[in-house]
Structures are given as C-alpha cells and as structure tokens.
Amino acid sequence: MADLASLRVPFSGCWRCRYLLQPTGKRRSKAVKRKLQDAGEEPSSKRLTPAPVPDIKPKPGKGATTESSQQKTKKKRNSGKEKEENPKGRSSVKTSSLFKNNPDIPDIERPNVKQLQEEVFSSDSFADLDLHPHLVSTINNVLGMARMTSVQKMTIPALLLGKDTMVRSQTGSGKTLAYGIPVVQSLQGVTPKIQRSDGPYALVLVPTRELALQSFSTIQKLLKPFTWIVPGVLMGGEKRKSEKARLRKGINILISTPGRLLDHIKSTKNIHFRLVRWLVVDEADRILDLGFEKDITAILNALNSQCQERQNVLLSATLNQGVTRLADISLHDPVSVTVADDSPCNEKDAVKPEAATEEPRSFAMPGQLHQHAVVVPSKLKLVTLAAFILGKWKCKRKPKMIVFFASCELVEFHFTLFGRVLIPQTSKEDPALFLRLHGNMKQEERTEVFEQFTQADAGVLLCTDVAARGLDLPQVTWIVQYNAPVSAADYIHRVGRTARLGAQGSSLLVLIPSEAEYIQTLAGHKISVSEMKMEDVLSGLLMEDFLKIKRVENKKAESSGPQAMRERATVLQTKFEDYVHASPDTALWAKKALQSYIRSYATYPKSMKHIFHVRSLHLGHVAKSFGLRDAPHNLSQQLTGSLKKQGKVKQKRSDRQKKPGAKQRFSDLLRSEFASGLSPKAKKKLKNSGNSEEST
Ligand SMILES: Nc1ncnc2c1ncn2[C@@H]1O[C@H](COP(=O)(O)OP(=O)(O)OP(=O)(O)O)[C@@H](O)[C@H]1O
C-alpha cells in the first residue's frame, strides 16, 4: 500500500438473539421500531423488482476478472443481490442491497439524566495569588490569560502550601497550568539557584508522546523569565543517544512517558532522582492502570529509593479513588480537588483504603458539548461515516474533526480507503486536510501530523486512542467515535478533545443496533446523548453530484427523497467495494482490517460483553462495512495464522492437548461468526426460506 500520510483530500439483549436466529421475515419486534424503508416502499424482503443501481464500470485488471467470475457463481444462488441492465443490455453492477435484511433500529429515547457541570472560569485573577511577578506577567502576556479557571483557583493554592493533591476536573479546564504554575513558582525560589547540572527537581509523567510534547511546551513558556531552570522531554521514538546527551547536560523539569523514562533508568548512568521535589502524574487513572503497572512500579521504586521528601500530584478528568491501588504512591494527607463532585466520598475518603475501590458514578462533562449517537446497521456503517464527513465538509464552516477507531489497522484502512475513493470525487479548489495518527507510525510522522492538525483550521484526523487523552488541539468542532470506547472514561476523554474551556463542540457516537444499549450505560454515568437519525446523515449524500445515477434518457424520472438517498448510498458503497475488490491485494488488505475489527471487538471488558460481544456481529454485514461483498470464508485461518506469526498463540504441545488454546478459541469465535449463531439445521431452514447469509 502506498504511503498516504501526506494525502490532501479534496474535499440490545434478547433482541439481538432474535435478529441472529430468525429469518428476516420473522424479525419483527413488538416494540415500537423504525424501519429503514419509508412507508411508500414495499418491504425490502418482498421486493421483487431490482432497485435502480448505479452505472459503474468494474475496475479493469486481474481483480475485476476474479470478481466477475465470483459474481457469476453468486448469480445462481443469490436472490437478494441487485443488478441492472445498462442501456446496452450488459449487467453492470453487482452490489448486494445495503438496505435489505438489516436488523431493525431500536427507538432511542434521550435518557433523562442531568449531566454534572462545572463552572469553567473563576472570577479571580492570577495576580490574586502569591506568585512571582514575572510569572504573573508571563501568564498574562505570553500565555494571554488573565482569569483563573475554577480548577486552577482550587489547585494552585493547595499545591503552593506543599500539599499532595488529587485533582479531578472536566476535560479542557486548564489542569496543565494548575500544576505547572506551582511547580515553576516553587522551583524559581529554590536557593541557591537551581543549576542545570543538578538534574531533575520535578518529574511529570504523561501517557503519550504527543501529550509529553504539549506539556513540555506549556512548561517552557512558563519558564521564560526563569532561564536557569531547564525543562526537557523524553519520549519513545526519539533517538536514545540524543536524549542521553540531554540528560547528561541536565534537565530540571523532566516530562516523560513512563516507558521511555524506565528505559533510561535501566540504561542511562546519568539519570538520578536525588533532588526530585515534585512528582506529577497527569492522566493518572490511565498511567496507573494495569497497562502501565510494571513500568510505573519500577519508576516509583527508583524514585522512592533516592528521594524521600516530595510533593505528589495526580490529575485527570476521570480520576477515581482507586488510582493509588496499583502503584506505591504514598500520598501524605492529600487534598482532593474536585470541581463538580457527585461522588459520595468526601476529601478524607480520598485516601481511605475502603474508598479506594469506589468508582465515581459520574464525571463532569463540558457544558457546551452537544452529544449525539447514530444507530446504523453494520452494512451501512461505512457509507454513513463517509456521508457524515462529506456532509460536514459541504458546510459553510468546514469542520475540524477527529474520528476515533479501535485499532491502528482500522485507522490505516479507512484513511487509505477514504483517500482513494473520495479524493478523485471532491473539488480540487476545496481540498480537505485528511490526516491519521496512531501508535504504529514513526515518531517524526506522528509529530508532524500532530503539528499539522494543531495548526489547521479544518481537517479530518483519523486516529486511535493515542489522541484521546490530554491533547489540546485548538478549535476541534466534531468528535466521531466510529468504534465505541471500552469505558465511560475513554468516552469522556475522546469527546473532551472538543468543547474545551467553554467552547462549543459536538460529538457523534456510531453504534450498530446490537450496541444501542450502550446509550443507557452512558446514561448510568450521567452522560446524556441524543439520537441523530441515520437517514439524516445519509441525506447529505444528495448534495454529492458524483453519486448521481446516470439514467437512460427519458426512461425513468430522477428519484427523490429517501429513494434517491438510498441509491446514492449504494453508489458510494459500490465505489468502496470496487476499490476493495480491484485486486487480490486490496481484498486481502480489507480482510485484515476486518480481522482487526473483530479482534478489537473481543477485547471489550467482561462488564460490557452483554453489549459488545463478537457473537452479536453478523460477519456478512460487518464485511460490507469494509467494502467486502461477502463474508470472507477463510478469515478464521487467516486470523489464527497471523496470530501465530505474532507469537500470540504459541503453546506447548502438551498444553494444546489439555485444553483449547487461543488458536482454537479464536477459531471457535469466528466459526460462530460465520454461522451467525445458527445451528446447521437452522441455517438450512433459513437458506430454504430464501434468506441465506450470502444473500444479505
Ligand atoms: N486561565 C486560563 N485562561 C485561558 N485559557 C486557559 C487558562 N488555563 C488554561 N487555558 C487553556 O485551556 C486549554 C485547556 O487546558 P488544558 O489542556 O490544561 O486542559 P486539561 O484540563 O488538562 O484538559 P484534559 O483533561 O483534556 O487533559 C489550553 O489551551 C490552555 O492554554
């Protein structure tokens, strides 16, 4: 695949079981349901006349030949696929219906919850604090800030008193300065004056490289009048050698990701923590969770063995009382700063062991954030996302949008697919910035993309959760979650990339019908999401001329309304499918992306499996959202094969004999996917009824 990094692109419980186990005709819930088909149209499963389809020529080449032979075989057994005779009498399109045999979309009622709100700004100015006048003037003149935010007003005095502090306040409320200002204020007053060669006085841990760079930049600005204090950043992906050299020269405020810091602790002689007075753990719930446990324990051991007296600060928008459980952080008589508190705990509870397991029920959400969810059948997911992006790009004010995916592979797939399929169709005069960011990219590229998106007025950033925490990307207008997050906390951090510091922002969560219950889960955390109708998103396609169907002159009137919208969605889907099936390589590439999706789906925590379970997925339908015309039949082998390659399914022979291993489990999982939960008997019945999986 060509590297497209720099492309500029112009431009629910039992219900689920019923859907999987019953033929389409019987999929009729008693609950009030909305149909995809509008009232004027015959029910999809009964429609006999083929729907009008676009005039798209198959791509030439090997893949096209393969595809057409596949299609020939399909024709015999397939009653559900649409085809159309073009004027010359040739069958031109072979796209299965996007709008047939989909599960019903459950009605979503906006949950009646009152979100926790914070007052973002206080009425106090930085000059009201007992800060060095040069620091105040730097805040006022270099950073351009006069008033403190609420979290700053509450946190800075506590930290200036030397207290250990746990800080929770909503995303985009100014927590970086809430710790940055007291650190700088205290270090500028150290006598004798700090020397570069002294090494670290403050250690700031953050979860990602981009956040490390961002926090470094803020601290650097604050240090403008105090040139003798040297800040520095360590992060994976950079040359170790140059970092070692910088460490040797001396860094007084050290900002690092845990992994990289541990790397240096193990391998760099010149790193010591003898003078450390501050330990700041930003996004502490993330850093102190299981993923970083080993690293963080080793770092804290190194710290504890060298410095006894230090002030500890933990911060996050989703800080919970359990964060100190996994790490040996001995907070001494800590102050708990919570700007909007809904938890039953009071300040003292913050350190009580029994309170440590308690998850706050809810977290504050930005007041100007408008949250939406759209429920879309799997088959229509891809076109809906494309329609949403295209629709927003047509608006007068171009969007600055972040789209979250579950894995690096998914980001790469959609980045390339959208780039290749949408670029040639959109205006050259109005090119959109289309970027991607994920953990498998080289650091230079990550930094470049981060800076490019930061500076852009408009653009679409496709990314993983690497961009979910802490990043302060200015003027982001839309957050799209194409794959649901694994926790409410992750949801909050993702949407928190917009509507920062009182600004307006919107978010869209894309769910398939079996995931609709997730909206109630969010409501349990006092997160209120309103429904956006799929049809409204798809109707944006009516503005796209490149999706217009070329009709035979005088033969048929231009369709309008829902019918036209469906036709255009089908044209767009066909374009994606044509690209994916243009060669065996692209088809394999799409299958791998599909594998990645299924793998990521299997990683939802146990507590969420009733909503997100691979068995709820209909592989044939999901395949469509990867531009694949049918469910790949060798996916199981490919998946286990690739896992084996990665060494993830290595087992001793004796173990394999004892119990089914990862390979077997994955294989079972996917076999159930192929069967969509159907026993061979039920499958036969379904086939006889004319609703075989292949026809969906
Ligand atoms: N007192 C202030 N006045 C004006 N702007 C401020 C003030 N304090 C911080 N900001 C700005 O607000 C934005 C958000 O700040 P910051 O990134 O520190 O938020 P955060 O609370 O750490 O967010 P998250 O929880 O997402 O990490 C930044 O652009 C920052 O420069």
The ligand as an SDF file (V2000), in Angstrom:
LIG
                    3D

 31 33  0  0  0  0  0  0  0  0999 V2000
   -6.8050   30.5860   32.9630 N   0  0  0  0  0  0  0  0  0  0  0  0
   -6.8910   30.3160   31.6520 C   0  0  0  0  0  0  0  0  0  0  0  0
   -7.3580   31.2410   30.8050 N   0  0  0  0  0  0  0  0  0  0  0  0
   -7.4540   30.9880   29.4800 C   0  0  0  0  0  0  0  0  0  0  0  0
   -7.0980   29.8320   28.9260 N   0  0  0  0  0  0  0  0  0  0  0  0
   -6.6120   28.8700   29.7140 C   0  0  0  0  0  0  0  0  0  0  0  0
   -6.4840   29.0500   31.1200 C   0  0  0  0  0  0  0  0  0  0  0  0
   -5.9640   27.9300   31.6450 N   0  0  0  0  0  0  0  0  0  0  0  0
   -5.7790   27.0660   30.6240 C   0  0  0  0  0  0  0  0  0  0  0  0
   -6.1730   27.6230   29.4690 N   0  0  0  0  0  0  0  0  0  0  0  0
   -6.1790   26.9690   28.1320 C   0  0  0  0  0  0  0  0  0  0  0  0
   -7.2000   25.9810   28.1600 O   0  0  0  0  0  0  0  0  0  0  0  0
   -6.8680   24.9080   27.3140 C   0  0  0  0  0  0  0  0  0  0  0  0
   -7.0700   23.5990   28.0360 C   0  0  0  0  0  0  0  0  0  0  0  0
   -6.1150   23.4420   29.0550 O   0  0  0  0  0  0  0  0  0  0  0  0
   -5.5170   22.0210   29.4370 P   0  0  0  0  0  0  0  0  0  0  0  0
   -5.0180   21.3260   28.2370 O   0  0  0  0  0  0  0  0  0  0  0  0
   -4.5590   22.2380   30.5460 O   0  0  0  0  0  0  0  0  0  0  0  0
   -6.8370   21.2780   29.9410 O   0  0  0  0  0  0  0  0  0  0  0  0
   -6.9670   19.9370   30.7810 P   0  0  0  0  0  0  0  0  0  0  0  0
   -7.8990   20.2190   31.8910 O   0  0  0  0  0  0  0  0  0  0  0  0
   -5.6170   19.4160   31.1170 O   0  0  0  0  0  0  0  0  0  0  0  0
   -7.6790   19.0010   29.6980 O   0  0  0  0  0  0  0  0  0  0  0  0
   -7.6660   17.3770   29.5860 P   0  0  0  0  0  0  0  0  0  0  0  0
   -8.4310   16.8520   30.7710 O   0  0  0  0  0  0  0  0  0  0  0  0
   -8.3270   17.1240   28.2980 O   0  0  0  0  0  0  0  0  0  0  0  0
   -6.2280   16.9850   29.6220 O   0  0  0  0  0  0  0  0  0  0  0  0
   -5.4390   25.1540   26.8680 C   0  0  0  0  0  0  0  0  0  0  0  0
   -5.4800   25.6690   25.5530 O   0  0  0  0  0  0  0  0  0  0  0  0
   -4.9240   26.1880   27.8170 C   0  0  0  0  0  0  0  0  0  0  0  0
   -3.9520   27.0040   27.2550 O   0  0  0  0  0  0  0  0  0  0  0  0
  1  2  1  0
  2  3  1  0
  2  7  2  0
  3  4  2  0
  4  5  1  0
  5  6  2  0
  6  7  1  0
  6 10  1  0
  7  8  1  0
  8  9  2  0
  9 10  1  0
 10 11  1  0
 11 12  1  0
 11 30  1  0
 12 13  1  0
 13 14  1  0
 13 28  1  0
 14 15  1  0
 15 16  1  0
 16 17  2  0
 16 18  1  0
 16 19  1  0
 19 20  1  0
 20 21  2  0
 20 22  1  0
 20 23  1  0
 23 24  1  0
 24 25  2  0
 24 26  1  0
 24 27  1  0
 28 29  1  0
 28 30  1  0
 30 31  1  0
M  END
$$$$
